[in-house]
């Protein structure tokens, strides 16, 4: 039924429950794939504060190439951290891929979900940054803005 499942992950209890549920759903299809997405805050290397810190350290501002390389390294480290965090939950499953993105979580999740590559989103109802409430603001925004089914887990 569901062949490509997107699981936004922020290491909250609800996100862990969502990943466990997605793994169970994926067992129903032989060719299913789970994409675990971690949305991060990308440092703004062009920010005046960063430029001032570079100058105060007696360094020169990084070139565009260097900035791009720093961003690649940042994403790769976050991806490695995600894999290490999720490994105990995933176990021996070999149908899991890992992605990182940056921006507002609801926008990154919705854009990825609406890319045409997924047929289900399984996510926690409240993440680490959400205020108390019946439904977190990110999960609510995703529910309103995607065109595929969304399963929200507690």
N, C-alpha and C positions, 0 to 999 in steps of 0.2 A: 504494500500500500504506500509506504513512504520509503523512498530510496535515497534521499539526500536531506539530512537533518542538520539544521543550524542550531548550535547551543552557545549562546552568549554566556561567558563565564567570568565571574569576578571573585571567586573563592568564598562567597557567602554560603551559608548553609542551604539556602534555597537554590542557588546555582548548582551546588553539589547534588541536591535532590533531582534537579532538572537533568543533569548529566546522567545520573543513574537511570532515570526514566527513559531518556533517549537511547541509552545502551540496550535497555529491554525492548523498546520499540524496534530498534535496528535488528534485533535477533529474529524478527518475524520475516525479514526479507534477506535472501542470500547475498544480494548485491548492494545492500544499503551502505551508506557512508555518512559518518558524523563529522561535521566541521565544528571544532571548538574555537570560539572567537573571544579574544581578550582585547578589550578596547582600553588603550592607554592614553595618558596625557603626554603628547610629544613635546619635549622641551623646544622652545622657540629660540633657535640659535640666532635669529635676526633681531631679537628683542633688545631694546636699548640697555636693559639691566645686564644681559649677557655680554653685550659689547663693552660695557663699563667694567665688568669683572675681568674680561680678557685684558683690557687696557691696564687695569690696576695690577694685574699679575705680570705685567711687562711683556705680554705676548702680542702678536699681531692677530688681527681678525682672521678667522679661517676663510679659505677660499670656498667657492661654490662646490668644488669637488670634495673638499675636506668636510664641508657641512653635510653633503649627501652621504659620505662615508660614515660620519658620526650617526646620522639618522638610521642607516642600514644596521650599524652595530647595535644601536639602541633597540631597534625592532627585534633583532636576532637574540639579544640578551633577554628581552621580555618573552619571546617565544620559547627559549630554553627554560626560563622560569615557569612558564605555563605548563610545559610538558612535564617538568619535575613535579609540579603541584598536582597535576591531574593523573599522573601515572598510577598511583595507588587505586584510584577509582576506575580507571580504564582496564587495568590488569592486562590480560593477554589479547584483548581486542585489537585486531589489525586493520580495522576499517575506520580509524580515527585520524583526521588531519587537523593541524593546528594553524590558526591564523591570528595575526595581530592587526589592529587598525587604530587610528587615532582620530579624535574629534569628539563631538557629543555622542555619548553611547547610543541614544535612541536613533540618531541619524545614521551612524555607522551600521548599526544592526539592521535598521529598516532598508538602507541602500543595499546591503548584502542580501537580505531576504528577498528583496524585489528584483534582484539581478537575473532571475530566471534559473538559477542553479540549484534552488532548494524547493522542496515541497512541504516542509514543516519547520517551524521554529519551536524549540522547547526551551523555556527560560524560567528563571526564578521570579517570584512575584515581588520580592524586595531584595535589593542588593546591599552591599556594604555601605553605600553612600546615601541610600534612600531614607526618608523620614518615616516614622511609624504611620501606618495607614492600612487600609484593606488591600490596596494594590499600589505598588510602587509607581513613581512617575515615569520611569523608563519603560517598564512593562506596559503601562497604560498607553504611552505614546506609540510603542511598537504595535500594539493591538489595533490602534486607530489607523496606522499608516502602511500596513503590509497587506498584500493581496493573497497571502497563503495562510493556512491554518496556524494558529499559535496556541500552544499548550503552556499554560502558566502554572508552575509548581510552587507549593509551599515547602 
